[in-house]
Amino acid sequence: MAKRDPVPAIRDHARNIFDDLLDAISPARCPGCGRRGALVCDTCADALAPAPVGAPPPPLAWWTACFAYQGVARELVARAKYRAERRFLVPVARVLAVALEHAPPFDLVTWAPASAPRIRAQGVDHGEVLARAVAGVIGARVAPCLVRAPGAAQTGRDASARRAGPGLRAVRPMSGAVILVVDDVATTGGTLAAAGRALLQVGASEVLAATIARTPGPGTRSRGAAYTPGYSDR
């Protein structure tokens, strides 16, 4: 039996201790109303809008998303993605785990890696953190399967460029496995589609996806958003 590398476990334990200390020193503020002491207060949680219904982008076989990317959900993702506030990934990982109760069986969890400049700026790939958190909740295997070619981040690109997706390449053979790709937000589905193409090219039989949020279509009105414009936890 191969020996388990203790370094990742030690690193995760240290991060957990740091997060506990941070919560004790500076309790979180609800991203919707600013109330201190709750990652998301009950009132704002009740106001989260469900994700709009949409088919998985080809070549994905299945896709679930929890929330519409607006209001509190948008702020939750922004805090984790742009402000490195990892503790906000904890509640969404649990919600994603519940959504995956209806997923087809899968063999492995992975993620679409962030761009190198974003990882350097944040010090961590929040997509990896989210995927590992989800896998931990549901007791699934998790591993890095994709690498990203140099290039601009999806954020800020026009719709056609976003639909093309980033340059992703699989780093291991899949040999008939069903792979679940975890990501934060899907707008055009370009990143998920790129991940699916890369994994199918190395032998995956199916690729599934789970995201925290899905962007509503143009002209869709926000329903019940509790987000306070301009509010910041900084």
Backbone as a ProteinNet text record, in pm:
[ID]
protein_1_A
[PRIMARY]
MAKRDPVPAIRDHARNIFDDLLDAISPARCPGCGRRGALVCDTCADALAPAPVGAPPPPLAWWTACFAYQGVARELVARAKYRAERRFLVPVARVLAVALEHAPPFDLVTWAPASAPRIRAQGVDHGEVLARAVAGVIGARVAPCLVRAPGAAQTGRDASARRAGPGLRAVRPMSGAVILVVDDVATTGGTLAAAGRALLQVGASEVLAATIARTPGPGTRSRGAAYTPGYSDR
[TERTIARY]
84.5	0	87.7	58.8	137.9	118.5	225.9	218.6	153.1	70.6	1.6	94.4	98.9	180	116.1	185.5	123.5	117.1	190.1	199.6	64.6	-17.6	-147.5	-236.2	-237	-320.3	-273	-142	-86.9	-121.6	-109.9	-140.6	-288.3	-376.9	-519.7	-551.4	-485.6	-508.7	-466.1	-352.5	-305.2	-402.2	-456.3	-552.2	-679.6	-723.4	-843.4	-823.5	-705.7	-675.3	-675.7	-615.1	-612.2	-752.5	-837.4	-974.8	-1050.9	-1028.5	-1094.4	-1050.1	-920.4	-869.4	-926.8	-935	-990	-1135.3	-1213.4	-1353.2	-1366.9	-1272	-1277.7	-1239.8	-1140.5	-1092.7	-1184.7	-1225.5	-1307	-1421.7	-1531.8	-1643.4	-1692.5	-1736.8	-1784.2	-1907.8	-1924.7	-2047	-2127.6	-2257	-2344.1	-2324.9	-2302.5	-2279.4	-2403.3	-2520	-2640.8	-2671.7	-2676.3	-2719.7	-2609.7	-2495.1	-2385.3	-2390.4	-2486.3	-2495.5	-2373	-2311.6	-2189.9	-2224	-2137.2	-2150.3	-2215.9	-2247.8	-2309.7	-2253.2	-2214.5	-2168.8	-2280.7	-2400.3	-2520.2	-2633.3	-2696.4	-2804	-2927.4	-3019.2	-3136.6	-3221.7	-3235.8	-3319.5	-3261.9	-3131.2	-3067.9	-3062.8	-3045.4	-3045.6	-3180.7	-3288.4	-3422.9	-3446	-3369.2	-3388.9	-3307.5	-3222.2	-3142.5	-3233.9	-3215.2	-3297.7	-3239.4	-3324.3	-3273.2	-3213.1	-3121.3	-3057.7	-3159.8	-3146.8	-3235.8	-3213.6	-3320	-3311.4	-3237.4	-3148	-3074.1	-3011.2	-2999.6	-2936.9	-2786.1	-2719	-2573	-2510.2	-2404.4	-2338.5	-2269.5	-2288.7	-2220	-2068.5	-1996.6	-2039.5	-2075.2	-2111.3	-2145.3	-2274.6	-2279.7	-2397.4	-2498.3	-2454.2	-2543.1	-2481.2	-2568.1	-2519.8	-2621.8	-2573.5	-2660.4	-2596.3	-2680.4	-2635.7	-2733.8	-2684.7	-2767.9	-2846.1	-2777.6	-2838.7	-2824.1	-2912.8	-2893.2	-2778.4	-2695.5	-2577.8	-2620.2	-2675.7	-2721.5	-2733.8	-2739.5	-2762.5	-2661.5	-2710.7	-2625.1	-2532.6	-2583.9	-2500.5	-2381.7	-2405.6	-2295.9	-2190.9	-2234.9	-2140.6	-2064	-2130	-2061.5	-1945.6	-1974.1	-1869.6	-1759.4	-1796.4	-1696.6	-1602.1	-1654.3	-1568.1	-1466.9	-1511.7	-1419.3	-1321.7	-1370.7	-1292.2	-1196.2	-1240.6	-1160.2	-1102.1	-1156.3	-1107.5	-1045.7	-1034	-968.1	-1031.2	-1161.3	-1230.1	-1284.7	-1197.9	-1229.2	-1343.7	-1367.6	-1471.3	-1610.1	-1627.6	-1756.9	-1778.6	-1674.8	-1692.4	-1752.7	-1745.4	-1794.6	-1944.8	-2029.7	-2173.3	-2213.1	-2147.9	-2187.5	-2143.2	-2033.2	-1991.6	-2097.7	-2155.9	-2260.8	-2386.2	-2419.9	-2537.9	-2515	-2395.2	-2363.9	-2372	-2327.7	-2334.1	-2478.1	-2570.1	-2712.1	-2762.5	-2724.8	-2767.5	-2716.7	-2601.3	-2541.5	-2608.5	-2703.4	-2778.3	-2858.2	-2885.4	-2962.6	-2873.6	-2742.5	-2650	-2637.1	-2606.8	-2570.1	-2443.6	-2418.8	-2296.2	-2171.4	-2071	-1944.8	-1829.1	-1711.7	-1594.5	-1496.6	-1494.5	-1390.6	-1439.4	-1397.1	-1426.5	-1300.8	-1314.2	-1202.5	-1255.1	-1171.3	-1208.8	-1140.3	-1195.7	-1132.8	-1036.2	-906.9	-811.7	-825.1	-800.8	-801.6	-678	-679.4	-563.5	-445.7	-324.3	-204.9	-197.3	-231.4	-227.4	-322.5	-441.4	-535.5	-483.3	-423.7	-369.4	-255.3	-172	-62.7	-118.6	-221.6	-277.8	-346.7	-416.5	-493.1	-414.4	-309	-231.6	-293.5	-406.8	-475.3	-572.3	-600.2	-702.8	-832.6	-924	-1045.9	-1132.3	-1117.9	-1190.5	-1146	-1015.3	-963.6	-1014.6	-1013.9	-1062.9	-1209.4	-1290	-1431.2	-1450	-1377.4	-1391	-1351.6	-1243.9	-1200.8	-1300.3	-1359.8	-1459.6	-1583	-1629.1	-1744.9	-1714.9	-1598.6	-1561	-1552.8	-1504.6	-1497	-1633.7	-1731.2	-1866.2	-1932.6	-1914.9	-1984	-1899.6	-1774.2	-1687.6	-1642.1	-1616.8	-1575.5	-1425.9	-1369.7	-1230.4	-1218.5	-1106.7	-1082.7	-937.7	-914	-777.3	-770.2	-652.6	-634.4	-626.6	-705.6	-708.3	-680.4	-683	-672.6	-564.6	-499.2	-408.5	-457.8	-425.6	-475.1	-361	-382.4	-282.7	-278	-164.4	-158.7	-263.1	-316.7	-417.1	-498.9	-586.2	-667.2	-771.4	-813.1	-922.4	-1052.3	-1150.7	-1280.5	-1351.9	-1336.3	-1403.2	-1360.3	-1456.4	-1425.7	-1418.2	-1418.1	-1413.9	-1553.7	-1561.5	-1693.4	-1756.3	-1885.2	-1960.8	-1903.2	-1861.8	-1810.1	-1680.2	-1593.9	-1468.8	-1494.5	-1593.7	-1627.6	-1681.9	-1763.6	-1819.2	-1710.4	-1604.4	-1493.2	-1421.6	-1423.2	-1364	-1213.4	-1153.9	-1008.3	-943.9	-814.4	-740.6	-712.3	-780.6	-762.9	-712.9	-625.6	-570.5	-573.4	-615.9	-617.4	-475.9	-446	-309.6	-301	-411.9	-408.7	-515	-493.4	-596.4	-717	-836.1	-959	-1013.6	-985.8	-1018.3	-1162.7	-1257.7	-1398	-1460.9	-1390.7	-1442.5	-1545.2	-1636.2	-1730.8	-1675	-1654.6	-1587	-1684.4	-1681.1	-1759.3	-1666.6	-1696.2	-1620.5	-1696.3	-1630.5	-1689.4	-1633.6	-1720.8	-1677.3	-1767.8	-1732.9	-1810.9	-1932.7	-1910.8	-2018.9	-2010.4	-2124.9	-2129.6	-2213.3	-2156	-2227.8	-2267.1	-2168.5	-2196.3	-2176.8	-2110.1	-2078.2	-1949.9	-1874.9	-1754.1	-1647.5	-1626.2	-1523.9	-1562.1	-1689.4	-1734.7	-1722.9	-1761.2	-1751.8	-1606.6	-1515.6	-1373.8	-1321.5	-1363.9	-1323.7	-1377.3	-1503.2	-1561.9	-1488.2	-1456	-1384.3	-1249	-1177.3	-1044.1	-1049.9	-1148.5	-1158.1	-1206.5	-1298.3	-1344.6	-1233.9	-1145.3	-1035.6	-938.3	-934.4	-842.1	-917.6	-1040.7	-1106.8	-1220.2	-1254	-1368.8	-1494.7	-1581.2	-1704.2	-1810.8	-1814.3	-1907	-1844.8	-1886.1	-1843	-1968.1	-1975.1	-2084.2	-2030.5	-2118.8	-2073.6	-2165.6	-2107.1	-2183.3	-2123	-2206.8	-2159.2	-2241.9	-2179.9	-2252.5	-2368.1	-2338.5	-2439.1	-2438.6	-2549.2	-2565.5	-2618.7	-2559.2	-2599.5	-2735.5	-2830.1	-2960	-2942.2	-3037.7	-3032.1	-3052.6	-3018.2	-3036.1	-3181.3	-3198.1	-3331.8	-3403.9	-3341.4	-3406	-3401.3	-3512.9	-3518.9	-3476.8	-3407.3	-3368.1	-3490.5	-3496.3	-3609.3	-3560.2	-3604.2	-3579.2	-3434.7	-3352.5	-3212.1	-3196.1	-3112.6	-3092.1	-2960.8	-2895.9	-2765.2	-2774.8	-2680.9	-2673.8	-2569	-2605.2	-2506.2	-2403.1	-2276.2	-2168.9	-2122.4	-2191.7	-2149.2	-2017.1	-1930.2	-1802.3	-1769.2	-1704.1	-1660.6	-1522.7	-1462	-1325.3	-1325.8
-120.1	0	124.7	217.7	340.7	424.3	486.5	573.5	705.1	754.8	880.7	996.8	1092	1211.7	1295.2	1319.4	1392.5	1542.3	1595.5	1740.2	1805.8	1754.6	1820.1	1821.4	1710.5	1705.1	1805.6	1817.6	1914.8	2056.8	2082.9	2216.1	2250.2	2151.6	2176.6	2199.6	2123.9	2141.5	2281.4	2327.6	2461.9	2567.9	2549.4	2645.4	2647.9	2528.3	2522.4	2596.2	2581	2651.9	2802.3	2843.6	2986.7	3041	2964	3009.3	3020.5	2926.5	2933	3056.5	3086.2	3205.9	3332.3	3331.7	3448.7	3471.3	3363.2	3376.6	3428.3	3388.2	3434.4	3581.9	3623	3760.5	3854.5	3811	3896.1	3814	3799.6	3718.6	3766.9	3671.1	3703.7	3792.4	3870.3	3947.5	3884.1	3876.8	3823.5	3906.2	3842.6	3918.1	3990.1	3957.3	4024.4	4149.8	4138.1	4251.3	4308.7	4240.8	4291.9	4251.7	4168.3	4126.4	4045.3	4081	4013.1	3882.4	3781.8	3656.8	3544.8	3567.6	3462.4	3467.7	3351.1	3348.9	3394.7	3345.9	3395.6	3386.5	3498.4	3496.3	3427.5	3386	3311.1	3392.3	3521.9	3605.8	3612.7	3634.5	3644.8	3508.8	3401.7	3268.2	3238	3280.7	3257.9	3336.3	3444.1	3528.6	3483.1	3382.5	3333.9	3277.3	3324.1	3276.8	3147.9	3051.6	2928.4	2954.4	2867.4	2882.6	2868.4	2948.5	2931.3	2795.1	2739.8	2608.8	2621.5	2526.8	2530.2	2395.6	2361.5	2235.4	2244.6	2132.5	2135.5	2169.1	2249.9	2281.5	2157.6	2126.3	2011.8	2028.3	1920.7	1781.1	1726.2	1809.3	1759.8	1679	1575.9	1489.4	1535	1614.2	1653.2	1774.3	1858.7	1980.5	2025.1	2060.5	2120.9	2250.3	2346.1	2471.7	2505.3	2568.9	2594.2	2725.2	2834	2966.1	3044.9	3141.6	3241.9	3333.5	3368.6	3451	3596.6	3630.7	3766.4	3780.5	3903.9	3928.7	3862.5	3793.4	3730.9	3627.3	3548.3	3446.4	3509.5	3620.4	3688.8	3738	3792	3841.2	3727.1	3614.8	3498.5	3455.8	3444.8	3403.6	3508.3	3635.9	3742.6	3740.2	3715.1	3713.4	3600.1	3484.6	3372.2	3389.9	3443.2	3446.8	3564.4	3681.3	3801.6	3856	3812.9	3863.5	3754.6	3632.4	3520.4	3487.9	3506.7	3473.3	3331.4	3233.3	3093.2	3043.1	3106.5	3053.9	3060.2	3144.5	3151.7	3034	2953.5	2834.6	2719.3	2726.5	2617	2594.3	2697.4	2671.9	2632.4	2689	2653.7	2512.4	2465.9	2327	2231.6	2265.2	2179	2180.5	2298.7	2307.1	2229.3	2240.9	2163.9	2014.4	1973.3	1831.7	1782.3	1864.2	1826.3	1814.6	1910	1906.9	1781.4	1731.7	1614.7	1483.9	1489.7	1368.3	1318.5	1406.9	1370.6	1348	1348.1	1332.4	1185.9	1161.2	1024.2	982.2	852.1	807.4	859.4	897.5	943	885.3	885.9	820.3	915.3	1039.3	1131.1	1274.6	1355.9	1499.7	1575.4	1674.2	1760.7	1902.5	1992	2132.8	2190.4	2299.7	2373.7	2474.3	2460.4	2547.8	2694	2780.8	2924.6	2963.8	3085.3	3134.6	3153.6	3142.4	3157.3	3293.4	3405.3	3534.3	3539.8	3478	3481.3	3399	3283.2	3200.9	3273.7	3341.6	3417.8	3530.4	3596.5	3709.2	3663.8	3548.9	3501.8	3406.8	3345.7	3250.8	3112.1	3092.9	2963.7	2960.2	2841	2823.5	2793.5	2889.3	2869.9	2759.1	2732.3	2621.1	2487.8	2474.5	2353.5	2340.9	2451.6	2449.7	2404.9	2459.1	2423.9	2276.6	2228.7	2089.1	1994.5	2025.8	1939.5	1943.8	2060.1	2070.6	1987.7	1995.9	1918.2	1768.6	1728	1586.7	1537.8	1625.1	1586.9	1564.2	1647.7	1634.9	1505.9	1471.3	1354.9	1228.1	1239.2	1122.4	1068.1	1157.1	1115.2	1135	1064.6	1084.5	1218.2	1286	1414.4	1419.3	1476.1	1484.7	1591.6	1655	1748.8	1670.1	1707.6	1637.4	1728	1860.9	1956.2	2058.4	2104.1	2218	2322.8	2445.7	2557.7	2623.7	2646.6	2714.7	2862.6	2928.3	3072.5	3147.2	3251.5	3331.2	3410.6	3494.9	3581.6	3501.6	3555.4	3495.6	3511.5	3425.6	3435	3565.1	3611.3	3733.4	3851.6	3925	4043.5	4018.6	3892.2	3863.3	3876	3897.7	3907.4	3768.8	3765.3	3641	3532.8	3570.3	3469.7	3409.7	3492.7	3442.8	3354.7	3392.4	3312.6	3175.9	3173.6	3046.3	2952.2	3005.7	2922.4	2858.1	2925.8	2870.1	2884.5	2858.8	2864.9	2741.4	2749	2633.5	2535.3	2424.1	2323.3	2193.6	2125.6	1997.5	1899.7	1776.6	1673	1620.8	1585.6	1543.9	1396.5	1322.5	1179.7	1108.7	980.9	906.8	880	882.3	863.5	721	650.8	509.2	476	542.3	511.4	569	653.9	709.1	818.1	833.4	945.4	1051.2	1171.9	1277.9	1389.9	1438.3	1555.9	1676	1780.7	1905.5	2005.2	2056	2154.9	2292.5	2392.2	2529.2	2625.1	2753.5	2850.1	2900.6	2957.2	3020.6	2979.8	2960.1	2939	3050.3	3117	3221.8	3168.8	3146.9	3086.2	2935	2883.9	2741.9	2707.6	2809.3	2784.2	2707.5	2740.6	2671	2525.8	2501.4	2363.9	2283.1	2343.4	2273.8	2240.3	2335	2310.1	2197.1	2194.2	2085.2	1951.9	1952.8	1829.9	1777.7	1865.6	1822.8	1763.1	1828.3	1780.8	1643.7	1622.4	1495.3	1382.5	1411.8	1309	1266.6	1359	1327.5	1225.7	1214.8	1118.4	997.8	975.6	850	852.6	968.5	973.9	931.9	855.2	812.6	920.5	996.5	1108.7	1213.2	1338.3	1448.2	1518.1	1533.8	1602.4	1732.7	1821.2	1948.2	1991.9	2061.7	2122.2	2258.8	2361.6	2497.4	2561.2	2655	2728.8	2805.5	2870.1	2960.5	2952.3	2997.7	3008.3	3148	3213.9	3350.9	3352.7	3433.4	3444.8	3501.4	3472.6	3522.4	3672.6	3735.7	3880.6	3922.2	4028.8	4080.1	4012.7	3909.6	3843.1	3932.3	3952.9	4040.3	3963.4	4033.7	3975.4	3954.7	3838.4	3809	3793.2	3881.9	3864.7	3875.9	3946.5	3957.6	4042.2	3992.5	4064.7	4141.4	4143	4207	4357.3	4408.2	4552.2	4613.6	4687.9	4743.3	4828.1	4802.7	4881.8	4831.4	4730.6	4682.2	4606.6	4621.4	4552.9	4510.4	4397.3	4345.7	4397.4	4473.7	4518.5	4636.1
0	0	0	-88.7	-97.1	28.4	71.7	187.5	150.7	239.8	216.2	248	157.7	180.8	291	403.5	514.2	492	393.2	378.3	350.3	255.2	231.9	355.4	430.5	550.6	654.6	670.2	765.1	721.1	590.7	538.9	561.2	532.7	552.7	699.8	787.9	931.3	974.2	922.6	957.8	908.3	786.6	733.1	816.8	862	944.9	1076.6	1135.7	1259.6	1235.4	1123.5	1091.2	1073.3	1002	980.1	1111.7	1204.1	1334.4	1411.3	1405	1473	1410	1276.7	1207.4	1246.7	1255.2	1294.1	1436.9	1524.2	1662.8	1673.7	1594.9	1602.2	1524.6	1405.9	1318.3	1261.4	1336.4	1288.3	1152.1	1073.9	939.1	945	838.3	819.4	707.7	726.5	621.9	495.2	381.2	257.5	206.4	260	215.1	292	427	509.2	597	604.7	685.4	830.6	869.4	1008.7	1047	1158.9	1201.8	1273.1	1250.2	1322.4	1244.8	1117.3	1036.3	895.4	842.3	704.1	611.5	635.3	567	669.1	699.2	798.4	738.8	825.3	779.9	682.3	710.9	624.1	483	473.5	341.6	272.4	348.9	289.5	226.6	293.5	238.8	110.1	90.9	-27.4	-147.9	-131.1	-243.3	-351.7	-474.2	-585.7	-643.4	-678.3	-739.2	-875.9	-915	-1046.1	-1157.6	-1262.6	-1378.3	-1443	-1494.6	-1558.9	-1691.5	-1717.6	-1843.3	-1871.2	-1997.6	-2036.8	-2018.5	-1989.9	-1978.5	-2112.7	-2112.5	-2240.5	-2296.3	-2425.1	-2485.1	-2469.3	-2437.6	-2437.7	-2298.7	-2201.9	-2069.4	-2073.3	-1988.4	-1983.6	-1878.8	-1779.9	-1669.8	-1600.9	-1546.6	-1479.2	-1376.5	-1257.7	-1157.6	-1108.6	-1072.6	-1011.1	-899.9	-795.1	-677.8	-687	-723.3	-713.6	-842.4	-859	-963.6	-921.2	-1017.2	-986.3	-975.6	-860.4	-832.2	-681.2	-635.7	-494.5	-403.8	-301.9	-201.5	-264.8	-358.9	-421.7	-493.6	-560.3	-631.5	-533	-420.3	-321.1	-254.3	-230.3	-174.4	-263.8	-393.6	-487.4	-494.2	-496.8	-505.8	-387	-269.1	-150.4	-156.2	-204.2	-214.4	-330.3	-442.3	-565.5	-571.5	-524.9	-541.5	-411.3	-297.6	-169.6	-83	-139.2	-71.6	63.2	76.8	201.4	189.1	216.3	193.8	280.2	393.6	482.4	418	317.3	250.6	155.6	131	49.5	129.5	262	345.7	328.4	344.4	329.6	187.8	85.8	-50.8	-85.5	-27.8	-50	2.6	116.1	172.8	86.6	33.3	-53.1	-182.8	-239.1	-359.6	-332.5	-214.4	-178.8	-179.2	-131	-132.3	-276.8	-360.9	-501	-572.2	-529.5	-594.5	-554.8	-462.3	-428.5	-548.6	-644.7	-763.8	-885.5	-866.1	-978.5	-1018.7	-1145	-1184.2	-1109	-1094	-1026	-1097.6	-1021.2	-1079.8	-1000.7	-1063.7	-1006.7	-940	-985	-939.2	-949.1	-853.1	-854.1	-894.7	-980.7	-1016.2	-1033.9	-1084.2	-1099.4	-1221.9	-1271.5	-1380.5	-1318.1	-1339.1	-1270.7	-1311.4	-1215.3	-1240.8	-1321.4	-1372.7	-1446.7	-1351.2	-1404.1	-1321.2	-1252.2	-1321.8	-1251.3	-1132	-1145.2	-1032.5	-915.7	-944.7	-836.7	-767.1	-844.7	-782.9	-695.7	-743.6	-669.2	-541.3	-546.8	-432.3	-343.4	-399	-320.4	-315.9	-381.5	-379.8	-496.9	-546.2	-648.2	-574.6	-570.1	-492.7	-551.1	-682	-743	-684.8	-662.1	-599.1	-456.5	-383.1	-245.2	-242.4	-333.4	-337.8	-373.6	-475.6	-517.4	-405.3	-335.7	-225.2	-109.8	-87.3	19	-14.5	-139.1	-181.2	-171.3	-221.7	-215.6	-71.3	18.6	158.5	219.8	181.6	236.9	189.4	61.3	6.5	10.8	54.8	65.3	-68.7	-165.1	-299.1	-318.1	-415.3	-453.7	-525.9	-506.2	-571	-615.6	-734.2	-785.9	-893.8	-909.9	-1021.6	-1152	-1249.2	-1377.8	-1495.7	-1473.2	-1583	-1554.5	-1658.5	-1650.3	-1748.9	-1720	-1799.4	-1875.7	-2002.1	-2083.7	-2046.7	-2068.4	-2041.1	-2122.5	-2063.1	-2132.5	-2034.2	-2086.8	-2003	-1927.4	-1811.9	-1736.7	-1813.9	-1784.2	-1850.2	-1815.6	-1690.4	-1646.5	-1732.8	-1784.7	-1863.7	-2013.3	-2057	-2199.6	-2258.3	-2390.4	-2451.8	-2460.7	-2494.6	-2488.9	-2579.9	-2701	-2793.7	-2742.1	-2682.9	-2627.3	-2505.8	-2425	-2308.2	-2349.7	-2454.5	-2499.9	-2549.3	-2607.4	-2652.9	-2535.8	-2420.1	-2299.1	-2295.4	-2179.8	-2167.7	-2229.5	-2251.4	-2302.1	-2189.6	-2186.9	-2082.3	-2143.5	-2069.9	-2114.7	-1997.8	-2024.5	-1921	-1898.4	-1773.9	-1739	-1703.2	-1714.9	-1684.5	-1766.6	-1798.7	-1870.4	-1780.8	-1840.8	-1763.2	-1772.7	-1882.4	-1897.9	-1859.6	-1921.8	-1901.2	-1776.5	-1704.2	-1579	-1604.2	-1509.3	-1509.9	-1415.4	-1465.4	-1390.5	-1358.4	-1235.7	-1195.4	-1186.6	-1261.8	-1257.8	-1170.1	-1067.4	-976.8	-1011.2	-1019.1	-1047.9	-972.2	-972.9	-896	-972.7	-1090.8	-1166.5	-1312.4	-1374.8	-1519.2	-1581.8	-1679.8	-1753.3	-1890.7	-1976	-2106.1	-2103.6	-1998.9	-1993	-2065.2	-2110.4	-2187.8	-2112.2	-1985.4	-1907.4	-1885.3	-1851.4	-1830.6	-1959.4	-2072.1	-2199.7	-2233.5	-2207.5	-2234.3	-2147.3	-2020.9	-1932.1	-1982.8	-2026.3	-2077.9	-2200.1	-2293.2	-2414	-2378.4	-2288.3	-2252	-2185.1	-2097.8	-2026	-2116.1	-2207.2	-2300.1	-2395.9	-2430.3	-2521.4	-2463	-2330	-2267.7	-2212.1	-2259.5	-2229.4	-2129.9	-2073.8	-1983.2	-2058.5	-1991.9	-2058.3	-2052.6	-1942.8	-1928.2	-1838.4	-1858.8	-1773.1	-1720.8	-1589.4	-1521.7	-1463.4	-1421.9	-1364.8	-1251.7	-1155.8	-1045.9	-1017.9	-1017	-991.2	-879.8	-809.8	-707.4	-770.9	-882.5	-940.4	-1091.9	-1148.1	-1293.3	-1322.6	-1420	-1452.1	-1521	-1471.1	-1539	-1678.8	-1765.1	-1901.4	-1907.2	-2019	-2034.4	-2010.4	-1932.2	-1906.4	-1792.7	-1733	-1620.9	-1498.4	-1435.4	-1318.9	-1194	-1106.2	-978.5	-891.6	-824.3	-737.3	-593.8	-507.4	-365.9	-323.7	-399.3	-362.7	-238.1	-144.6	-19.7	-20.9	-135.6	-146.8	-122.9	-44.6	-19.5	-110.3	-214.2	-306.7	-234	-267.8	-209.1	-75.1	-17.8	113.8	100.9	194.4	196.5	337.3	348.1	478.9	515.4	425.4	451.5	547
[MASK]
++++++++++++++++++++++++++++++++++++++++++++++++++++++++++++++++++++++++++++++++++++++++++++++++++++++++++++++++++++++++++++++++++++++++++++++++++++++++++++++++++++++++++++++++++++++++++++++++++++++++++++++++++++++++++++++++++++++++++

